[in-house]
Amino acid sequence: MAIREGFIGSIGNTPLLRLIGLSAETGCDILAKAEFLNPGGSVKDRAARSIIDDAERQGLLLPGGTLVEGTAGNTGIGLAHICAVRGYRCIIVIPDNQSPEKLDLLRTLGAEVRPVPPRPYKDPDNYQKIACRLAAEIPGAVWANQFDNTANRQAHYETTGPEIWADTEGRLDAFVCATGTGGTLAGVARFLKSHDPRVRIVLADPMGSALYNWVKRGELVAEGSSITEGIGTTRVTANLEGTPIDDAVQVDDPACVAMVYRLLREEGLFVGGSSGINLVAAVQVARQLGPGHRVVTLLCDRGGLYAGRLFNPAWLAEKGLAGAAGLDG
């Protein structure tokens, strides 16, 4: 077994898992890249490393400097880990409706956490815009700007996409992924399409996000709401702009929760809501394609970050989702 260089050297090269039950049910290979096995627990470790590396290359982030980011959690966790390794101050602005586990972990990692009320992107007090202003106020600080900093997308073009291509030996029919910043879908899609234009790229979207209607009708119109954290958006980010997307699937909360609990009970996989969104959409794509095809998606992060909500029977009952989780008796 190769020796990796610390936390940063451990990012990436995650395994691609064949999901036994879902594959048997659809007659397709349903493959999920285990991004929760990154050292910081999520796919966002990749973007965090790329953003910091890029800021250092440009001479923007200097020794002892400060990194500021507005994040729903996972990117902040990755950034906090890497800032600890490289000696940077890390300030995270986060909506206060995110899971308490995320806020506690960020603080444990040494980040300065600044929870703010959730606001739409057009509002000047949106968490991303607060982070931008805060970075401008601190001498020598850098705003990570994960949504519009294409170093995010480049991370997945250079690592996630090539890993999927190598592990499947170039034999895949579709890649399915939810998006928040757009970096993962955009980078992987660009890489896969450059090697085989026939690979279908499908955006998985929760309710409350406008991207499903954007792909289907060219309109940024959001419908409903969702309990999922960190995915879905009402705008086209710089990372997502220009991405080749063939189709989109919209997933509601009951379907997402049912899939998360199915993954736990049938596959032994303890993952978060974005993974549920991805797998519901992947199964739908597999059924559209028919038996014999291969569909790849991601298991984005660990379920422990959502223990007080998604895996809390009382919280699910309050949201009317206990039945979807199979917890209503």
C-alpha positions as CSV (number, residue, x, y, z in Angstrom):
1,M,0.0,0.0,0.0
2,A,1.4,3.4,-1.0
3,I,2.1,6.0,1.8
4,R,0.3,9.3,1.3
5,E,1.6,12.6,2.5
6,G,-0.7,13.6,5.4
7,F,-4.2,14.9,5.1
8,I,-3.7,16.8,1.8
9,G,-2.1,13.8,0.2
10,S,-5.0,11.6,1.2
11,I,-7.6,13.6,-0.8
12,G,-9.0,11.8,-3.8
13,N,-8.6,8.3,-5.4
14,T,-11.7,7.2,-3.6
15,P,-13.2,3.8,-4.5
16,L,-16.0,3.3,-7.0
17,L,-18.7,1.0,-5.4
18,R,-21.2,-1.2,-7.2
19,L,-24.4,-0.9,-5.3
20,I,-25.7,-4.4,-5.2
21,G,-29.4,-4.0,-4.6
22,L,-30.0,-1.1,-6.9
23,S,-27.9,-2.7,-9.7
24,A,-30.0,-6.0,-9.4
25,E,-33.2,-4.0,-9.3
26,T,-32.5,-2.0,-12.5
27,G,-30.4,-4.5,-14.4
28,C,-27.7,-1.8,-14.7
29,D,-24.5,-1.2,-13.0
30,I,-25.2,1.5,-10.5
31,L,-21.8,2.7,-9.4
32,A,-21.2,5.3,-6.7
33,K,-17.9,7.0,-6.0
34,A,-17.3,6.9,-2.2
35,E,-16.4,10.6,-1.7
36,F,-17.3,10.3,2.0
37,L,-14.0,8.5,2.3
38,N,-12.0,11.6,1.6
39,P,-10.1,12.6,4.8
40,G,-12.4,15.5,5.6
41,G,-15.4,13.4,5.0
42,S,-16.7,14.8,1.7
43,V,-16.2,15.5,-2.0
44,K,-15.6,19.1,-1.0
45,D,-12.0,18.3,0.1
46,R,-11.1,18.3,-3.6
47,A,-12.3,21.8,-4.2
48,A,-10.9,23.1,-0.9
49,R,-7.4,21.9,-1.9
50,S,-7.6,23.3,-5.4
51,I,-8.9,26.7,-4.2
52,I,-6.1,27.1,-1.7
53,D,-3.4,25.8,-4.1
54,D,-4.6,28.3,-6.7
55,A,-4.6,31.2,-4.2
56,E,-1.0,30.3,-3.2
57,R,0.2,30.0,-6.8
58,Q,-1.2,33.5,-7.5
59,G,0.5,34.9,-4.5
60,L,-2.8,35.9,-2.9
61,L,-2.6,33.7,0.1
62,L,0.6,34.3,1.9
63,P,2.2,32.5,5.0
64,G,0.1,33.3,8.1
65,G,-2.7,34.7,6.0
66,T,-6.5,34.4,6.4
67,L,-9.0,32.5,4.3
68,V,-12.7,33.5,4.4
69,E,-15.5,31.5,2.9
70,G,-19.3,31.4,2.9
71,T,-20.3,27.8,2.9
72,A,-23.1,25.4,3.9
73,G,-20.5,23.3,5.7
74,N,-18.6,20.7,3.7
75,T,-16.3,23.1,1.8
76,G,-15.7,24.9,5.0
77,I,-14.7,21.7,6.7
78,G,-12.2,20.9,3.9
79,L,-10.8,24.4,4.0
80,A,-10.5,24.3,7.8
81,H,-8.5,21.1,7.7
82,I,-6.1,22.4,5.0
83,C,-5.7,25.8,6.8
84,A,-4.7,23.9,9.9
85,V,-2.0,22.0,7.9
86,R,-0.7,25.2,6.2
87,G,-1.0,27.6,9.1
88,Y,-3.7,29.9,7.8
89,R,-6.5,31.6,9.8
90,C,-9.9,30.3,8.6
91,I,-13.1,32.2,8.9
92,I,-16.4,30.5,7.9
93,V,-19.7,32.3,7.3
94,I,-22.5,29.7,7.4
95,P,-26.3,29.9,7.3
96,D,-27.5,29.2,10.8
97,N,-30.1,26.6,9.6
98,Q,-27.3,24.1,8.8
99,S,-26.9,21.1,11.0
100,P,-25.4,21.8,14.4
101,E,-22.9,19.0,13.8
102,K,-21.3,21.0,11.0
103,L,-20.9,24.1,13.1
104,D,-19.4,22.1,16.0
105,L,-16.9,20.3,13.7
106,L,-15.8,23.6,12.1
107,R,-15.1,25.0,15.5
108,T,-13.2,21.9,16.6
109,L,-11.0,22.2,13.5
110,G,-10.0,25.7,14.6
111,A,-12.2,27.8,12.2
112,E,-13.8,31.0,13.4
113,V,-17.5,30.2,12.7
114,R,-19.9,33.1,12.0
115,P,-23.5,31.8,11.7
116,V,-25.9,34.2,9.9
117,P,-29.6,34.1,9.1
118,P,-30.3,32.4,5.7
119,R,-31.0,34.9,2.9
120,P,-31.5,34.5,-0.8
121,Y,-28.5,35.2,-3.1
122,K,-30.0,38.5,-4.3
123,D,-30.0,39.8,-0.7
124,P,-26.9,41.8,0.3
125,D,-26.9,39.8,3.6
126,N,-26.7,36.4,1.9
127,Y,-23.9,34.4,3.5
128,Q,-21.7,34.4,0.4
129,K,-21.9,38.2,0.1
130,I,-21.1,38.6,3.8
131,A,-18.0,36.5,3.3
132,C,-16.9,38.6,0.4
133,R,-17.2,41.8,2.4
134,L,-15.5,40.3,5.4
135,A,-12.5,39.2,3.3
136,A,-12.2,42.7,1.9
137,E,-12.1,44.2,5.4
138,I,-9.2,41.9,6.7
139,P,-5.7,42.8,5.5
140,G,-4.3,40.1,3.4
141,A,-7.4,37.9,3.5
142,V,-8.6,35.8,0.6
143,W,-12.2,35.0,-0.2
144,A,-12.4,31.4,-1.4
145,N,-15.5,32.1,-3.4
146,Q,-16.2,28.4,-4.1
147,F,-19.3,29.2,-6.2
148,D,-17.6,31.3,-8.8
149,N,-14.0,30.4,-8.4
150,T,-13.3,27.9,-11.2
151,A,-10.4,26.4,-9.4
152,N,-13.3,24.4,-7.9
153,R,-14.4,23.0,-11.2
154,Q,-10.8,22.4,-12.3
155,A,-10.3,20.1,-9.3
156,H,-12.9,17.7,-10.6
157,Y,-11.6,18.0,-14.2
158,E,-8.2,17.0,-13.0
159,T,-9.0,14.4,-10.4
160,T,-12.6,13.1,-10.1
161,G,-13.3,12.8,-13.8
162,P,-10.1,11.0,-14.6
163,E,-10.6,8.6,-11.6
164,I,-14.1,7.7,-12.8
165,W,-12.8,7.2,-16.4
166,A,-9.9,5.0,-15.2
167,D,-12.0,2.9,-12.8
168,T,-14.7,2.2,-15.4
169,E,-12.1,1.7,-18.1
170,G,-14.0,4.3,-20.1
171,R,-17.2,2.2,-20.1
172,L,-20.0,4.2,-18.7
173,D,-23.3,5.5,-20.1
174,A,-24.3,8.3,-17.7
175,F,-22.9,10.4,-14.9
176,V,-25.5,11.8,-12.5
177,C,-24.8,14.4,-9.9
178,A,-26.5,17.1,-7.8
179,T,-25.0,20.5,-7.7
180,G,-24.6,23.5,-5.4
181,T,-21.5,25.4,-6.5
182,G,-21.6,23.5,-9.8
183,G,-17.9,22.5,-9.5
184,T,-18.3,18.7,-9.3
185,L,-20.8,18.3,-12.1
186,A,-19.0,20.8,-14.3
187,G,-15.5,19.4,-13.9
188,V,-16.5,15.7,-14.3
189,A,-18.9,16.5,-17.2
190,R,-16.2,18.3,-19.1
191,F,-13.7,15.6,-18.6
192,L,-16.0,12.7,-19.5
193,K,-17.5,14.5,-22.6
194,S,-14.0,15.2,-23.8
195,H,-13.3,11.5,-23.8
196,D,-16.7,10.2,-25.0
197,P,-19.4,12.7,-26.1
198,R,-22.0,9.9,-25.8
199,V,-21.8,9.8,-22.0
200,R,-25.1,11.4,-20.7
201,I,-24.7,14.1,-18.1
202,V,-27.7,14.3,-15.8
203,L,-28.2,17.0,-13.1
204,A,-30.0,15.7,-10.0
205,D,-31.9,18.5,-8.3
206,P,-33.8,18.8,-5.0
207,M,-37.1,20.7,-4.7
208,G,-36.5,24.4,-4.0
209,S,-33.7,24.6,-6.5
210,A,-34.1,26.3,-9.9
211,L,-31.7,24.2,-11.9
212,Y,-34.1,21.5,-12.9
213,N,-36.3,24.0,-14.7
214,W,-33.1,25.7,-16.1
215,V,-32.0,22.5,-17.8
216,K,-35.5,21.5,-18.9
217,R,-36.9,24.9,-20.0
218,G,-34.1,27.4,-19.8
219,E,-35.8,29.2,-16.9
220,L,-34.4,29.7,-13.4
221,V,-37.7,28.9,-11.6
222,A,-37.7,27.2,-8.2
223,E,-40.5,25.0,-6.9
224,G,-41.2,23.8,-3.4
225,S,-38.5,23.3,-0.7
226,S,-36.2,20.6,0.6
227,I,-34.5,19.5,3.8
228,T,-31.2,18.7,1.9
229,E,-28.2,20.9,2.7
230,G,-25.6,22.3,0.4
231,I,-27.1,21.4,-2.9
232,G,-29.5,23.2,-5.2
233,T,-29.4,26.9,-6.2
234,T,-31.3,29.6,-7.9
235,R,-28.5,30.8,-10.1
236,V,-26.0,29.6,-12.7
237,T,-22.6,29.9,-11.1
238,A,-19.4,30.6,-12.9
239,N,-18.4,27.0,-12.3
240,L,-21.6,25.6,-13.8
241,E,-21.8,28.0,-16.7
242,G,-21.2,26.3,-20.1
243,T,-21.4,22.8,-18.7
244,P,-22.7,20.2,-21.2
245,I,-25.8,18.8,-19.5
246,D,-28.1,16.4,-21.3
247,D,-31.0,16.1,-18.8
248,A,-32.2,16.8,-15.2
249,V,-34.1,14.8,-12.6
250,Q,-36.1,16.5,-9.8
251,V,-36.2,14.6,-6.5
252,D,-38.5,15.3,-3.6
253,D,-37.7,14.8,0.1
254,P,-39.7,11.6,0.6
255,A,-37.8,9.9,-2.2
256,C,-34.5,11.2,-1.0
257,V,-35.0,10.1,2.6
258,A,-36.3,6.7,1.5
259,M,-33.1,6.2,-0.5
260,V,-30.8,7.4,2.3
261,Y,-32.3,4.8,4.6
262,R,-32.2,2.1,2.0
263,L,-28.5,2.7,1.5
264,L,-28.0,2.4,5.2
265,R,-30.1,-0.8,5.7
266,E,-29.3,-2.6,2.5
267,E,-25.7,-1.4,1.6
268,G,-24.4,-0.5,5.0
269,L,-23.6,3.1,3.8
270,F,-24.1,5.9,6.2
271,V,-24.4,9.0,4.0
272,G,-26.1,12.4,3.8
273,G,-29.1,13.7,1.9
274,S,-27.2,14.7,-1.3
275,S,-26.2,11.0,-1.8
276,G,-29.9,10.2,-1.6
277,I,-30.7,12.7,-4.2
278,N,-28.0,11.4,-6.5
279,L,-29.1,7.7,-6.1
280,V,-32.8,8.4,-6.7
281,A,-31.8,10.2,-9.9
282,A,-29.3,7.5,-10.9
283,V,-32.0,4.8,-10.6
284,Q,-34.4,6.9,-12.7
285,V,-31.7,7.3,-15.4
286,A,-30.9,3.6,-15.3
287,R,-34.5,2.8,-15.9
288,Q,-34.7,5.2,-18.8
289,L,-31.6,3.7,-20.4
290,G,-32.7,0.1,-19.8
291,P,-30.8,-3.0,-18.6
292,G,-27.2,-3.5,-19.4
293,H,-26.1,0.1,-19.0
294,R,-23.7,1.7,-16.5
295,V,-24.6,4.8,-14.4
296,V,-22.1,6.5,-12.2
297,T,-22.8,8.9,-9.4
298,L,-21.3,10.1,-6.0
299,L,-21.8,9.4,-2.3
300,C,-21.0,12.9,-1.3
301,D,-20.5,13.0,2.4
302,R,-20.9,11.1,5.7
303,G,-24.2,10.7,7.5
304,G,-22.8,11.7,10.9
305,L,-23.0,15.3,9.9
306,Y,-26.8,15.0,9.9
307,A,-27.3,12.8,13.0
308,G,-29.5,15.4,14.7
309,R,-31.8,15.8,11.7
310,L,-31.9,13.3,8.9
311,F,-31.1,10.4,11.3
312,N,-33.3,11.7,14.2
313,P,-36.7,10.0,14.2
314,A,-38.3,13.0,16.1
315,W,-37.0,15.5,13.6
316,L,-38.2,13.4,10.7
317,A,-41.6,13.0,12.2
318,E,-41.8,16.8,12.7
319,K,-41.1,17.1,8.9
320,G,-43.6,14.4,8.0
321,L,-40.8,12.2,6.7
322,A,-40.8,9.4,9.3
323,G,-42.8,7.1,7.0
324,A,-40.3,7.7,4.1
325,A,-37.5,6.5,6.5
326,G,-39.5,3.5,7.6
327,L,-39.7,4.8,11.1
328,D,-43.5,5.2,11.6
329,G,-43.9,1.9,13.3
